[in-house]
């Protein structure tokens, strides 16, 4: 008697594996820059996130999606290196449950689950997420923080805080990533490599990335030239913090972003870029990409609807005009 083939618990999703591959250099860099604690956070977050989706998938009678591992890794890499291990667990459980499974699971969520979890712990545990003691400067030397639990050189501020206070940062260091920051958000070089790979494979929309980045640079340039608020030069702002990370890996989420039309993708990206510049310049938060993407997620369905309705109305008008031109009275009385 032939053995019954065992059903898999996991729904395979090739695009999600491509995103994980693009994130692999950032995962390795997080361990190199900040020590083995980065690996511990990744393991704990993946275990807690998988278990959260597994429990709900049993209720919904569905499979766990590979997308949950993308959510887990994106969330883990967005955290500060000194974060207590229990906070990431709380954050990812909240993100998966309330950002995804409460809506019905994969394909139904309105908000990006990783950012939902991050926003929750950001407002709930502000001291651990934003205080100067939350950030560490990666050790100098070829070995980095390898062999250590955590890099122990405490930094007074992240580059964004320093820029907002009127300071300056080395563009080379910002580009390479040897700066204080979140686990996977410091190296613009590695983020861009992953982004180029995803755009070439057409896993991430280049229109969202390019439109959002350009909108940020233009808006930030206007604020900087006008000396508005705590505005700093747009290039330093682009390479600092999580803007590139969020724009490439978070804003392009195929479920919570505007993906119906090319125009929708461009407008969605522009909205994120402008909101990020506004939040960074005029709010008390040095970052801004988390809240700008969540706000854009909220308006993405309306944006899709308006564009589709506009196209439908245009098509109807063109059909009506064509019918009028081809009617019995077109060009004459219609009489023989």
KEKE-3310 file (N, C-alpha, C; in steps of 0.2 Angstrom, whole numbers, plus 5000, padded with zeros to 4 digits):
npx = (5004:5003:5012:5004:5006:5014:5006:5012:5016:5019:5016:5023:5032:5040:5044:5045:5056:5066:5066:5071:5084:5089:5090:5099:5113:5112:5108:5120:5129:5123:5127:5141:5143:5137:5137:5134:5121:5113:5110:5104:5092:5086:5084:5075:5064:5060:5055:5045:5037:5033:5026:5015:5008:5006:4997:4986:4984:4979:4967:4961:4962:4972:4988:5004:5013:5027:5030:5029:5042:5049:5043:5047:5061:5063:5057:5065:5078:5076:5078:5085:5102:5104:5092:5081:5079:5066:5057:5057:5051:5038:5034:5035:5025:5013:5014:5012:5000:4990:4993:4992:4986:4974:4966:4963:4974:4987:4988:4977:4979:4979:4989:5007:5014:5027:5030:5019:5021:5033:5030:5021:5030:5038:5030:5027:5038:5047:5059:5068:5069:5072:5081:5098:5106:5102:5109:5124:5141:5148:5163:5179:5191:5196:5189:5177:5162:5163:5163:5159:5146:5138:5142:5151:5154:5147:5137:5133:5123:5112:5116:5106:5100:5111:5113:5101:5103:5112:5124:5137:5140:5151:5150:5155:5156:5142:5138:5144:5141:5147:5142:5132:5116:5101:5100:5100:5100:5110:5120:5121:5126:5124:5111:5107:5112:5104:5092:5094:5095:5082:5074:5079:5074:5061:5054:5052:5044:5051:5047:5040:5051:5060:5052:5048:5060:5065:5055:5057:5071:5069:5059:5066:5077:5071:5066:5079:5086:5077:5080:5071:5064:5072:5080:5091:5105:5099:5106:5114:5103:5097:5106:5107:5099:5084:5078:5081:5081:5068:5061:5065:5063:5051:5041:5038:5030:5020:5007:5002:5004:5002:4998:4991:4991:5003:5004:4998:5008:5018:5013:5010:5023:5028:5020:5025:5038:5037:5030:5039:5050:5043:5040:5052:5058:5049:5043:5045:5051:5066:5067:5055:5051:5044:5031:5027:5026:5016:5005:5004:5000:4987:4980:4982:4972:4962:4968:4971:4957:4952:4960:4957:4943:4944:4950:4940:4929:4935:4936:4923:4918:4926:4920:4907:4909:4914:4903:4894:4900:4900:4887:4870:4868:4880:4890:4880:4862:4858:4849:4846)
npy = (4994:5011:5024:5038:5054:5066:5081:5098:5110:5123:5136:5138:5152:5159:5173:5178:5170:5176:5189:5186:5181:5193:5200:5193:5197:5208:5203:5195:5206:5212:5204:5205:5219:5221:5210:5194:5195:5200:5189:5181:5189:5188:5174:5172:5180:5175:5162:5166:5173:5164:5154:5162:5164:5151:5146:5154:5150:5137:5139:5146:5136:5135:5136:5140:5154:5158:5171:5175:5174:5184:5195:5193:5194:5207:5215:5211:5216:5230:5234:5242:5239:5236:5232:5224:5206:5202:5211:5212:5200:5202:5212:5206:5197:5205:5211:5201:5195:5206:5214:5206:5193:5195:5201:5191:5184:5181:5191:5199:5209:5226:5234:5235:5221:5220:5233:5237:5230:5235:5249:5248:5243:5254:5265:5260:5256:5267:5272:5261:5260:5272:5280:5287:5278:5266:5264:5258:5260:5252:5241:5245:5239:5224:5212:5217:5215:5202:5187:5193:5196:5207:5223:5235:5248:5263:5274:5292:5296:5293:5294:5302:5309:5317:5324:5332:5339:5349:5344:5335:5321:5308:5304:5292:5283:5282:5276:5264:5259:5258:5264:5270:5263:5254:5236:5231:5242:5251:5250:5257:5253:5238:5238:5244:5235:5223:5229:5232:5219:5214:5222:5219:5206:5208:5208:5218:5234:5245:5257:5262:5263:5272:5283:5286:5289:5300:5309:5311:5317:5329:5336:5336:5344:5356:5360:5360:5371:5381:5382:5376:5371:5357:5354:5345:5341:5333:5322:5316:5313:5304:5293:5290:5282:5273:5275:5271:5257:5255:5260:5251:5238:5238:5247:5242:5231:5218:5217:5227:5239:5251:5243:5241:5249:5257:5271:5272:5266:5275:5287:5282:5280:5293:5299:5293:5297:5311:5312:5307:5316:5327:5322:5320:5333:5341:5335:5327:5316:5308:5299:5293:5285:5274:5278:5285:5275:5267:5276:5278:5265:5265:5274:5267:5258:5267:5275:5266:5263:5276:5278:5267:5270:5282:5278:5269:5278:5286:5277:5274:5286:5287:5277:5280:5292:5286:5278:5288:5295:5285:5283:5283:5296:5302:5313:5317:5316:5304:5299:5290)
npz = (5000:4995:5003:5010:5005:5014:5020:5017:5029:5025:5014:4999:4992:4979:4976:4989:4994:4986:4991:5004:5001:4996:5007:5015:5014:5023:5035:5038:5039:5050:5061:5060:5062:5074:5083:5091:5096:5087:5079:5088:5090:5078:5077:5088:5084:5072:5076:5085:5077:5066:5074:5079:5067:5063:5073:5070:5057:5058:5064:5053:5044:5034:5026:5033:5027:5017:5017:5030:5035:5029:5034:5047:5047:5041:5051:5062:5058:5059:5071:5086:5092:5106:5111:5123:5123:5125:5120:5105:5103:5108:5099:5086:5087:5089:5077:5067:5071:5073:5062:5051:5052:5059:5049:5041:5035:5024:5010:5013:5022:5027:5032:5032:5040:5047:5049:5057:5069:5073:5074:5085:5096:5096:5100:5112:5120:5121:5127:5126:5112:5107:5114:5117:5123:5117:5105:5097:5093:5079:5082:5078:5066:5057:5061:5066:5076:5078:5087:5098:5110:5110:5102:5112:5112:5116:5108:5107:5099:5084:5067:5061:5071:5075:5063:5063:5074:5069:5066:5056:5045:5039:5022:5016:5027:5030:5019:5019:5031:5044:5056:5070:5073:5067:5067:5053:5045:5042:5032:5017:5005:5005:5006:4994:4985:4987:4984:4970:4965:4968:4960:4947:4946:4946:4958:4967:4965:4954:4951:4963:4971:4965:4963:4976:4982:4974:4977:4990:4990:4983:4990:5003:4999:4996:5009:5015:5008:5011:5025:5034:5049:5057:5045:5035:5024:5009:5003:5014:5022:5014:5015:5028:5042:5040:5028:5014:5017:5021:5010:4999:5004:5012:5008:4995:4997:4991:4995:5004:4997:4984:4970:4958:4946:4935:4937:4950:4957:4956:4962:4975:4979:4979:4989:5000:5000:5001:5014:5022:5022:5028:5041:5046:5046:5053:5064:5081:5079:5074:5063:5051:5041:5045:5049:5038:5028:5034:5034:5020:5017:5022:5013:5001:4995:4992:4983:4973:4969:4965:4954:4945:4944:4937:4925:4920:4918:4908:4898:4896:4891:4879:4872:4871:4864:4852:4848:4845:4834:4825:4823:4815:4811:4809:4802:4793:4789:4790:4781:4765)
capx = (5000:5007:5011:5001:5011:5013:5005:5017:5013:5021:5015:5029:5031:5046:5046:5047:5063:5070:5067:5075:5090:5092:5091:5105:5119:5111:5108:5127:5132:5121:5131:5148:5144:5134:5138:5130:5115:5109:5108:5099:5086:5083:5081:5069:5059:5057:5052:5039:5032:5031:5022:5009:5005:5004:4991:4980:4982:4975:4960:4958:4963:4977:4995:5009:5016:5034:5030:5030:5049:5051:5040:5051:5068:5062:5056:5071:5084:5074:5078:5092:5106:5104:5085:5080:5077:5059:5053:5056:5046:5031:5033:5033:5018:5008:5014:5009:4993:4986:4994:4991:4981:4967:4963:4962:4980:4991:4984:4971:4981:4980:4996:5013:5015:5033:5030:5014:5025:5039:5026:5019:5035:5041:5026:5026:5044:5051:5066:5072:5069:5075:5086:5105:5109:5100:5113:5131:5145:5152:5170:5184:5195:5193:5185:5171:5160:5162:5165:5156:5138:5136:5146:5150:5155:5140:5137:5128:5117:5113:5118:5100:5100:5117:5111:5095:5106:5116:5131:5138:5142:5155:5146:5158:5154:5135:5137:5147:5137:5150:5139:5127:5110:5097:5104:5101:5098:5115:5124:5117:5129:5121:5103:5106:5113:5098:5087:5095:5093:5074:5071:5080:5070:5054:5050:5050:5043:5056:5043:5039:5057:5063:5047:5048:5067:5066:5051:5061:5076:5066:5056:5071:5081:5067:5067:5086:5087:5073:5082:5065:5065:5079:5081:5098:5106:5096:5110:5115:5097:5095:5110:5106:5093:5081:5074:5083:5079:5061:5058:5066:5060:5044:5036:5036:5026:5015:5000:4999:5006:4998:5001:4986:4993:5010:5002:4997:5014:5022:5010:5011:5030:5029:5017:5030:5044:5035:5028:5046:5053:5039:5040:5059:5059:5044:5041:5050:5054:5071:5065:5049:5049:5039:5024:5025:5023:5009:5000:5003:4996:4980:4977:4983:4966:4958:4972:4969:4950:4952:4964:4953:4937:4946:4951:4934:4926:4938:4935:4916:4917:4928:4916:4901:4910:4915:4897:4891:4903:4898:4879:4867:4868:4887:4892:4874:4856:4857:4844:4849)
capy = (5000:5017:5029:5044:5060:5071:5088:5103:5116:5129:5138:5140:5158:5160:5180:5179:5168:5181:5194:5183:5181:5200:5202:5189:5201:5213:5199:5194:5212:5214:5200:5208:5225:5222:5204:5188:5196:5201:5182:5179:5192:5185:5167:5173:5184:5170:5157:5169:5175:5158:5151:5166:5163:5144:5146:5156:5146:5131:5141:5147:5130:5137:5135:5146:5157:5160:5178:5177:5174:5190:5199:5192:5197:5214:5217:5210:5221:5237:5236:5244:5233:5235:5230:5218:5201:5200:5216:5210:5194:5205:5216:5202:5193:5210:5213:5196:5194:5212:5217:5202:5187:5198:5203:5185:5181:5183:5194:5203:5214:5233:5237:5231:5218:5221:5240:5237:5227:5240:5255:5246:5244:5261:5269:5257:5255:5272:5272:5256:5261:5279:5283:5287:5271:5261:5263:5257:5261:5245:5241:5246:5233:5219:5207:5220:5213:5194:5184:5196:5195:5214:5229:5238:5255:5266:5280:5296:5298:5290:5300:5306:5314:5321:5329:5336:5344:5353:5340:5332:5314:5306:5300:5286:5279:5281:5272:5257:5256:5258:5269:5268:5262:5248:5230:5230:5248:5256:5250:5259:5249:5232:5239:5245:5228:5219:5232:5231:5212:5213:5226:5215:5200:5211:5206:5224:5239:5251:5264:5264:5265:5278:5289:5288:5292:5306:5314:5313:5321:5335:5339:5338:5349:5362:5362:5362:5377:5386:5382:5375:5366:5355:5351:5344:5340:5327:5316:5313:5311:5298:5288:5289:5279:5268:5277:5266:5251:5255:5261:5246:5232:5239:5251:5238:5225:5218:5217:5233:5245:5252:5239:5240:5252:5260:5277:5271:5264:5281:5291:5279:5281:5300:5300:5290:5301:5318:5311:5305:5322:5331:5320:5321:5340:5345:5331:5326:5309:5309:5295:5295:5280:5269:5281:5287:5269:5265:5281:5277:5259:5267:5277:5264:5256:5273:5277:5261:5264:5282:5277:5263:5273:5287:5274:5266:5283:5288:5272:5275:5292:5286:5272:5284:5296:5282:5276:5294:5296:5279:5282:5284:5303:5304:5316:5319:5315:5297:5297:5289)
capz = (5000:4995:5008:5009:5005:5020:5017:5020:5033:5022:5007:4995:4988:4976:4977:4996:4995:4983:4996:5009:4998:4995:5014:5018:5016:5029:5041:5040:5041:5057:5065:5059:5065:5081:5087:5090:5098:5081:5077:5093:5089:5071:5078:5092:5080:5067:5080:5088:5071:5063:5079:5079:5060:5063:5077:5066:5051:5060:5064:5046:5039:5029:5027:5035:5021:5017:5018:5037:5037:5026:5039:5053:5046:5040:5058:5067:5056:5060:5079:5089:5094:5113:5113:5127:5119:5125:5116:5099:5103:5109:5093:5080:5088:5088:5070:5063:5073:5072:5056:5046:5053:5061:5043:5037:5033:5018:5004:5015:5027:5024:5034:5032:5047:5050:5052:5062:5075:5074:5077:5092:5101:5096:5105:5119:5123:5118:5129:5123:5105:5104:5119:5115:5125:5113:5099:5098:5087:5078:5083:5072:5064:5052:5064:5068:5082:5078:5093:5104:5111:5107:5102:5118:5112:5116:5104:5110:5094:5078:5062:5059:5077:5074:5058:5065:5079:5066:5065:5050:5045:5033:5017:5015:5033:5029:5013:5020:5037:5050:5060:5075:5069:5068:5065:5046:5041:5042:5026:5011:5000:5005:5005:4987:4981:4988:4980:4963:4964:4968:4954:4941:4946:4946:4964:4969:4959:4953:4951:4969:4974:4962:4964:4983:4983:4971:4980:4997:4989:4981:4996:5008:4996:4997:5016:5017:5006:5015:5032:5038:5055:5057:5039:5033:5016:5007:5002:5020:5024:5011:5017:5035:5045:5037:5022:5009:5019:5021:5003:4995:5007:5015:5003:4989:4999:4986:4998:5007:4993:4978:4964:4953:4940:4936:4940:4957:4961:4956:4967:4981:4981:4980:4995:5005:5000:5004:5021:5026:5023:5032:5047:5048:5047:5057:5070:5086:5078:5069:5058:5048:5036:5047:5049:5031:5024:5036:5031:5013:5016:5023:5007:4995:4992:4989:4977:4968:4967:4961:4947:4941:4942:4932:4919:4918:4916:4902:4893:4894:4887:4873:4869:4869:4858:4846:4846:4842:4828:4820:4822:4809:4810:4809:4795:4789:4792:4791:4776:4759)
cpx = (5004:5006:5008:5006:5009:5012:5010:5013:5014:5019:5021:5028:5038:5048:5048:5054:5068:5071:5072:5083:5093:5093:5097:5111:5118:5111:5115:5130:5130:5125:5138:5148:5142:5135:5133:5122:5110:5106:5103:5092:5082:5080:5075:5063:5056:5053:5045:5034:5029:5025:5015:5005:5002:4998:4985:4979:4979:4968:4957:4959:4967:4984:4999:5012:5023:5035:5031:5037:5052:5049:5045:5058:5068:5061:5062:5077:5082:5075:5085:5096:5106:5097:5085:5077:5069:5054:5052:5051:5039:5029:5031:5026:5013:5008:5010:5002:4988:4987:4993:4985:4974:4963:4961:4968:4983:4986:4978:4973:4981:4987:5001:5014:5021:5033:5025:5017:5030:5035:5024:5024:5038:5037:5026:5032:5049:5058:5070:5073:5072:5080:5093:5108:5107:5104:5121:5135:5149:5159:5174:5188:5192:5188:5178:5169:5159:5166:5163:5148:5135:5141:5145:5152:5149:5141:5131:5122:5118:5114:5112:5099:5105:5115:5106:5098:5111:5123:5132:5141:5146:5150:5148:5156:5146:5134:5139:5143:5141:5148:5134:5120:5106:5102:5105:5100:5104:5119:5120:5119:5125:5114:5102:5107:5107:5092:5087:5093:5085:5071:5073:5076:5063:5050:5048:5049:5048:5053:5042:5045:5060:5058:5048:5055:5068:5061:5054:5066:5074:5063:5061:5075:5077:5067:5074:5087:5083:5075:5076:5067:5072:5081:5089:5099:5103:5100:5112:5109:5095:5100:5110:5099:5090:5077:5075:5080:5071:5058:5059:5062:5053:5039:5034:5032:5020:5007:4997:5001:5001:5001:4996:4988:5000:5009:5001:5003:5018:5019:5011:5018:5031:5026:5022:5036:5043:5034:5035:5049:5050:5040:5047:5061:5055:5042:5046:5053:5060:5070:5059:5046:5044:5032:5022:5022:5017:5004:4998:4999:4989:4977:4978:4977:4962:4962:4971:4962:4949:4955:4960:4947:4939:4947:4945:4929:4928:4936:4927:4915:4920:4923:4909:4903:4911:4908:4893:4894:4901:4891:4876:4867:4875:4888:4886:4868:4854:4852:4848:4848)
cpy = (5006:5021:5035:5050:5065:5078:5093:5108:5123:5130:5141:5147:5160:5168:5181:5176:5172:5187:5192:5183:5188:5202:5198:5193:5206:5209:5197:5200:5214:5210:5203:5214:5225:5216:5199:5189:5197:5194:5180:5182:5189:5178:5168:5175:5179:5165:5160:5171:5169:5155:5155:5165:5156:5143:5148:5152:5139:5133:5143:5141:5131:5135:5141:5148:5158:5167:5180:5178:5181:5195:5199:5195:5204:5218:5217:5215:5228:5239:5238:5238:5231:5233:5224:5213:5200:5205:5214:5204:5197:5209:5212:5199:5198:5211:5207:5195:5200:5215:5213:5197:5190:5200:5197:5182:5184:5185:5198:5208:5221:5236:5232:5228:5220:5228:5241:5235:5233:5247:5254:5246:5251:5266:5266:5256:5261:5273:5267:5256:5267:5282:5282:5280:5265:5259:5262:5258:5254:5246:5242:5240:5228:5214:5210:5217:5205:5192:5187:5195:5202:5219:5233:5245:5259:5273:5285:5298:5294:5296:5305:5311:5319:5326:5334:5341:5349:5350:5338:5325:5313:5302:5293:5281:5277:5276:5265:5254:5256:5263:5266:5268:5255:5242:5230:5236:5253:5256:5251:5255:5242:5232:5240:5239:5224:5222:5231:5223:5211:5217:5222:5209:5202:5209:5212:5229:5244:5257:5267:5267:5271:5284:5291:5292:5299:5311:5316:5318:5328:5339:5341:5344:5356:5365:5364:5369:5383:5386:5381:5370:5364:5351:5350:5342:5334:5321:5313:5310:5304:5292:5286:5286:5274:5269:5272:5259:5250:5256:5255:5239:5232:5242:5247:5232:5224:5218:5224:5239:5245:5248:5238:5243:5256:5267:5277:5270:5271:5286:5289:5280:5288:5302:5298:5295:5308:5317:5310:5312:5327:5329:5321:5328:5343:5342:5330:5319:5310:5305:5297:5290:5276:5272:5283:5281:5267:5270:5280:5270:5260:5270:5273:5261:5261:5275:5272:5262:5270:5281:5273:5266:5278:5283:5271:5272:5286:5283:5272:5281:5291:5281:5276:5289:5292:5280:5282:5296:5291:5278:5284:5292:5306:5307:5317:5317:5308:5294:5295:5295)
cpz = (5000:5001:5006:5010:5010:5017:5021:5024:5030:5015:5004:4991:4985:4977:4984:4997:4992:4988:5002:5007:4998:5002:5018:5019:5022:5035:5043:5042:5048:5062:5065:5063:5072:5086:5087:5093:5092:5078:5082:5092:5083:5073:5083:5088:5075:5070:5082:5082:5068:5068:5079:5072:5060:5067:5073:5060:5052:5061:5057:5041:5033:5031:5030:5028:5022:5018:5025:5039:5034:5032:5045:5053:5045:5047:5062:5065:5057:5067:5081:5092:5102:5115:5117:5122:5119:5121:5109:5098:5103:5102:5087:5081:5087:5080:5066:5065:5071:5065:5050:5047:5055:5055:5039:5034:5027:5012:5006:5020:5023:5026:5033:5039:5050:5053:5057:5069:5077:5077:5084:5097:5101:5100:5112:5123:5120:5120:5126:5115:5102:5108:5116:5117:5121:5107:5101:5092:5085:5079:5077:5071:5060:5055:5066:5075:5083:5084:5099:5104:5108:5107:5108:5118:5111:5113:5107:5105:5088:5073:5061:5065:5077:5069:5060:5070:5076:5064:5057:5050:5038:5029:5016:5021:5032:5024:5015:5026:5043:5055:5065:5071:5071:5065:5057:5042:5040:5035:5020:5005:4999:5004:4997:4983:4981:4984:4972:4961:4963:4962:4948:4941:4946:4952:4967:4964:4959:4953:4958:4972:4971:4963:4971:4985:4980:4975:4987:4995:4987:4987:5001:5005:4997:5004:5018:5015:5009:5022:5036:5043:5056:5051:5038:5026:5014:5006:5009:5023:5021:5013:5024:5037:5040:5031:5016:5010:5018:5014:4998:4997:5009:5011:4998:4991:4994:4988:5000:5003:4988:4972:4958:4946:4941:4939:4948:4961:4961:4962:4974:4984:4983:4987:5001:5006:5003:5012:5025:5027:5028:5039:5050:5050:5052:5064:5075:5084:5073:5063:5054:5043:5038:5047:5042:5027:5027:5034:5024:5012:5017:5017:5001:4991:4989:4983:4971:4965:4963:4954:4943:4939:4936:4925:4916:4915:4909:4896:4891:4890:4880:4869:4867:4863:4851:4843:4842:4835:4823:4819:4816:4806:4809:4802:4791:4793:4793:4785:4770:4754)
residu = (UNK:UNK:UNK:UNK:UNK:UNK:UNK:UNK:UNK:UNK:UNK:UNK:UNK:UNK:UNK:UNK:UNK:UNK:UNK:UNK:UNK:UNK:UNK:UNK:UNK:UNK:UNK:UNK:UNK:UNK:UNK:UNK:UNK:UNK:UNK:UNK:UNK:UNK:UNK:UNK:UNK:UNK:UNK:UNK:UNK:UNK:UNK:UNK:UNK:UNK:UNK:UNK:UNK:UNK:UNK:UNK:UNK:UNK:UNK:UNK:UNK:UNK:UNK:UNK:UNK:UNK:UNK:UNK:UNK:UNK:UNK:UNK:UNK:UNK:UNK:UNK:UNK:UNK:UNK:UNK:UNK:UNK:UNK:UNK:UNK:UNK:UNK:UNK:UNK:UNK:UNK:UNK:UNK:UNK:UNK:UNK:UNK:UNK:UNK:UNK:UNK:UNK:UNK:UNK:UNK:UNK:UNK:UNK:UNK:UNK:UNK:UNK:UNK:UNK:UNK:UNK:UNK:UNK:UNK:UNK:UNK:UNK:UNK:UNK:UNK:UNK:UNK:UNK:UNK:UNK:UNK:UNK:UNK:UNK:UNK:UNK:UNK:UNK:UNK:UNK:UNK:UNK:UNK:UNK:UNK:UNK:UNK:UNK:UNK:UNK:UNK:UNK:UNK:UNK:UNK:UNK:UNK:UNK:UNK:UNK:UNK:UNK:UNK:UNK:UNK:UNK:UNK:UNK:UNK:UNK:UNK:UNK:UNK:UNK:UNK:UNK:UNK:UNK:UNK:UNK:UNK:UNK:UNK:UNK:UNK:UNK:UNK:UNK:UNK:UNK:UNK:UNK:UNK:UNK:UNK:UNK:UNK:UNK:UNK:UNK:UNK:UNK:UNK:UNK:UNK:UNK:UNK:UNK:UNK:UNK:UNK:UNK:UNK:UNK:UNK:UNK:UNK:UNK:UNK:UNK:UNK:UNK:UNK:UNK:UNK:UNK:UNK:UNK:UNK:UNK:UNK:UNK:UNK:UNK:UNK:UNK:UNK:UNK:UNK:UNK:UNK:UNK:UNK:UNK:UNK:UNK:UNK:UNK:UNK:UNK:UNK:UNK:UNK:UNK:UNK:UNK:UNK:UNK:UNK:UNK:UNK:UNK:UNK:UNK:UNK:UNK:UNK:UNK:UNK:UNK:UNK:UNK:UNK:UNK:UNK:UNK:UNK:UNK:UNK:UNK:UNK:UNK:UNK:UNK:UNK:UNK:UNK:UNK:UNK:UNK:UNK:UNK:UNK:UNK:UNK:UNK:UNK:UNK:UNK:UNK:UNK:UNK:UNK:UNK:UNK:UNK:UNK:UNK:UNK:UNK:UNK:UNK:UNK:UNK:UNK:UNK:UNK:UNK:UNK:UNK:UNK:UNK:UNK:UNK:UNK:UNK:UNK:UNK:UNK:UNK:UNK:UNK:UNK:UNK:UNK:UNK)
# end
